[in-house]
């Protein structure tokens, strides 16, 4: 039975999936890699550690599958916006990658905004000046790490996002590419032309020659080198940023399709078709999918930076749970948060506030507050952050939703799913496969390799593991949440 190997390079680890022609996951592997925090608000990844995790996760998945004889092609999906530099010949990295969560360029973004550049940036890219995106990270490296940047200027060092780096490693440096979904998250991509913008490259000081070639999201894109990638000689036929891949994994191929993925952060995408929808109140415009014939689909996106990472913090920072899965039972042991509100602005706030200077806040603590109340407040915070984005979609994006498809690790939490349905006042439909980012990468690779002839052929493949109907609307708790968000802002000035 033919199958696809999908690599999902996330923020905290790499997942490898083997997906068969019935769109079922038949094997998987996973390896975490280290997170590096060299200063307050800084987040970095060692690219060598990420590559090692990719190899180990792939070995595990293929061993579980019984080999690679029936693998037709490889699909890649990845954490977006993270900036990677590597030597074109040796493939070694002159410095760590700067991760999408990193906030070190907040002052630079503010300076560019004060100089009047944000209207141009937003018009060209559909994004905003925020440390979240790639270009200001590159500006920071150019100014603060001249040794690494000298290789960029000389042409020896390549620039890319995680997908570009993985393709380079898998192909032993023969291909330097990125797909349009990833390119559209860099602040260097022109939505109208579908190419790198010379004007934006000049604004951020990035040599266009160092950037990868922009390719479609599926098709014959590159090829692995067996000497570099576990003896595998396979076409790479699908690439997409993780959130766009999750939309594909939810079979969201038509306008109005909406999904929310709960990972390190939470990201809500609504498909807007071939229309480049614009927002003036915090939503982002992004490429949803680029087809081999040149067509592009677009989406509106709301980005919430910290959701699953807040649960990890309860485990690793506070030590009140032993594993992330324990948060559900702890939170369910109390009827509500007892008036406690947690704003998990651990790396600033995304949509709709877009405040990189916001910081985490827990308020409403009394002598009766327990760890269970804090756990419940954490789940409330995840649901309320997504609600705020859904409200924007309906009001600003003119895309009213009737149903919300969800996935990601935290979606296994039934209590969170019910709280989410209550908060957004919509039916929440949980995917049977929670790893829809990897599944979406497999779908794209399968389309590119001809395993599935059309997107319509995949549309019926989505399976649900249950729906959650909205219950009682708790307006007071949401109003209290909005007040706490206001108090968390502009703290790290």
Secondary structure as the mmCIF struct_conf table of DSSP 4:
data_model
#
loop_
_struct_conf.conf_type_id
_struct_conf.id
_struct_conf.beg_label_comp_id
_struct_conf.beg_label_asym_id
_struct_conf.beg_label_seq_id
_struct_conf.end_label_comp_id
_struct_conf.end_label_asym_id
_struct_conf.end_label_seq_id
STRN STRN1 UNK A 3 UNK A 9
BEND BEND1 UNK A 11 UNK A 12
STRN STRN2 UNK A 13 UNK A 20
TURN_TY1_P TURN_TY1_P1 UNK A 21 UNK A 22
BEND BEND2 UNK A 23 UNK A 23
STRN STRN3 UNK A 25 UNK A 32
STRN STRN4 UNK A 36 UNK A 36
BEND BEND3 UNK A 39 UNK A 39
TURN_TY1_P TURN_TY1_P2 UNK A 40 UNK A 41
STRN STRN5 UNK A 44 UNK A 45
HELX_RH_AL_P HELX_RH_AL_P1 UNK A 47 UNK A 65
TURN_TY1_P TURN_TY1_P3 UNK A 66 UNK A 66
BEND BEND4 UNK A 68 UNK A 68
TURN_TY1_P TURN_TY1_P4 UNK A 69 UNK A 70
STRN STRN6 UNK A 71 UNK A 78
BEND BEND5 UNK A 80 UNK A 81
STRN STRN7 UNK A 83 UNK A 83
STRN STRN8 UNK A 84 UNK A 87
TURN_TY1_P TURN_TY1_P5 UNK A 88 UNK A 90
BEND BEND6 UNK A 94 UNK A 95
HELX_LH_PP_P HELX_LH_PP_P1 UNK A 96 UNK A 96
STRN STRN9 UNK A 97 UNK A 98
HELX_LH_PP_P HELX_LH_PP_P2 UNK A 99 UNK A 99
TURN_TY1_P TURN_TY1_P6 UNK A 100 UNK A 101
TURN_TY1_P TURN_TY1_P7 UNK A 104 UNK A 105
HELX_RH_AL_P HELX_RH_AL_P2 UNK A 106 UNK A 114
TURN_TY1_P TURN_TY1_P8 UNK A 115 UNK A 116
HELX_RH_AL_P HELX_RH_AL_P3 UNK A 118 UNK A 125
BEND BEND7 UNK A 126 UNK A 126
BEND BEND8 UNK A 129 UNK A 129
TURN_TY1_P TURN_TY1_P9 UNK A 131 UNK A 132
BEND BEND9 UNK A 133 UNK A 133
HELX_RH_AL_P HELX_RH_AL_P4 UNK A 134 UNK A 144
HELX_RH_AL_P HELX_RH_AL_P5 UNK A 146 UNK A 154
TURN_TY1_P TURN_TY1_P10 UNK A 155 UNK A 155
BEND BEND10 UNK A 156 UNK A 156
STRN STRN10 UNK A 157 UNK A 160
HELX_RH_AL_P HELX_RH_AL_P6 UNK A 162 UNK A 170
TURN_TY1_P TURN_TY1_P11 UNK A 171 UNK A 173
BEND BEND11 UNK A 174 UNK A 174
STRN STRN11 UNK A 177 UNK A 179
HELX_RH_AL_P HELX_RH_AL_P7 UNK A 180 UNK A 183
TURN_TY1_P TURN_TY1_P12 UNK A 184 UNK A 185
BEND BEND12 UNK A 186 UNK A 187
STRN STRN12 UNK A 189 UNK A 190
TURN_TY1_P TURN_TY1_P13 UNK A 191 UNK A 194
STRN STRN13 UNK A 195 UNK A 196
HELX_RH_AL_P HELX_RH_AL_P8 UNK A 198 UNK A 204
TURN_TY1_P TURN_TY1_P14 UNK A 205 UNK A 205
HELX_RH_3T_P HELX_RH_3T_P1 UNK A 208 UNK A 210
BEND BEND13 UNK A 211 UNK A 211
HELX_LH_PP_P HELX_LH_PP_P3 UNK A 212 UNK A 212
STRN STRN14 UNK A 213 UNK A 215
BEND BEND14 UNK A 217 UNK A 217
STRN STRN15 UNK A 218 UNK A 223
TURN_TY1_P TURN_TY1_P15 UNK A 226 UNK A 231
STRN STRN16 UNK A 235 UNK A 241
HELX_RH_AL_P HELX_RH_AL_P9 UNK A 242 UNK A 249
TURN_TY1_P TURN_TY1_P16 UNK A 250 UNK A 251
BEND BEND15 UNK A 254 UNK A 254
TURN_TY1_P TURN_TY1_P17 UNK A 255 UNK A 256
STRN STRN17 UNK A 258 UNK A 262
BEND BEND16 UNK A 263 UNK A 265
STRN STRN18 UNK A 266 UNK A 273
TURN_TY1_P TURN_TY1_P18 UNK A 274 UNK A 274
BEND BEND17 UNK A 275 UNK A 275
BEND BEND18 UNK A 280 UNK A 282
STRN STRN19 UNK A 284 UNK A 290
TURN_TY1_P TURN_TY1_P19 UNK A 292 UNK A 293
BEND BEND19 UNK A 294 UNK A 294
STRN STRN20 UNK A 296 UNK A 304
BEND BEND20 UNK A 305 UNK A 305
BEND BEND21 UNK A 307 UNK A 307
HELX_RH_AL_P HELX_RH_AL_P10 UNK A 308 UNK A 313
HELX_RH_PI_P HELX_RH_PI_P1 UNK A 314 UNK A 318
BEND BEND22 UNK A 322 UNK A 323
TURN_TY1_P TURN_TY1_P20 UNK A 324 UNK A 325
HELX_RH_AL_P HELX_RH_AL_P11 UNK A 326 UNK A 332
TURN_TY1_P TURN_TY1_P21 UNK A 333 UNK A 333
BEND BEND23 UNK A 334 UNK A 336
TURN_TY1_P TURN_TY1_P22 UNK A 338 UNK A 339
STRN STRN21 UNK A 341 UNK A 343
TURN_TY1_P TURN_TY1_P23 UNK A 346 UNK A 347
STRN STRN22 UNK A 349 UNK A 349
TURN_TY1_P TURN_TY1_P24 UNK A 351 UNK A 353
STRN STRN23 UNK A 355 UNK A 355
TURN_TY1_P TURN_TY1_P25 UNK A 356 UNK A 357
STRN STRN24 UNK A 361 UNK A 363
TURN_TY1_P TURN_TY1_P26 UNK A 367 UNK A 368
HELX_RH_AL_P HELX_RH_AL_P12 UNK A 371 UNK A 395
TURN_TY1_P TURN_TY1_P27 UNK A 396 UNK A 396
BEND BEND24 UNK A 397 UNK A 397
BEND BEND25 UNK A 402 UNK A 402
STRN STRN25 UNK A 403 UNK A 407
BEND BEND26 UNK A 408 UNK A 408
HELX_RH_3T_P HELX_RH_3T_P2 UNK A 409 UNK A 412
HELX_RH_AL_P HELX_RH_AL_P13 UNK A 414 UNK A 424
TURN_TY1_P TURN_TY1_P28 UNK A 425 UNK A 425
BEND BEND27 UNK A 426 UNK A 426
STRN STRN26 UNK A 427 UNK A 431
BEND BEND28 UNK A 432 UNK A 432
BEND BEND29 UNK A 434 UNK A 434
HELX_RH_AL_P HELX_RH_AL_P14 UNK A 436 UNK A 449
TURN_TY1_P TURN_TY1_P29 UNK A 450 UNK A 450
BEND BEND30 UNK A 451 UNK A 453
HELX_RH_AL_P HELX_RH_AL_P15 UNK A 455 UNK A 459
TURN_TY1_P TURN_TY1_P30 UNK A 460 UNK A 461
STRN STRN27 UNK A 464 UNK A 468
HELX_RH_AL_P HELX_RH_AL_P16 UNK A 475 UNK A 488
TURN_TY1_P TURN_TY1_P31 UNK A 489 UNK A 490
#
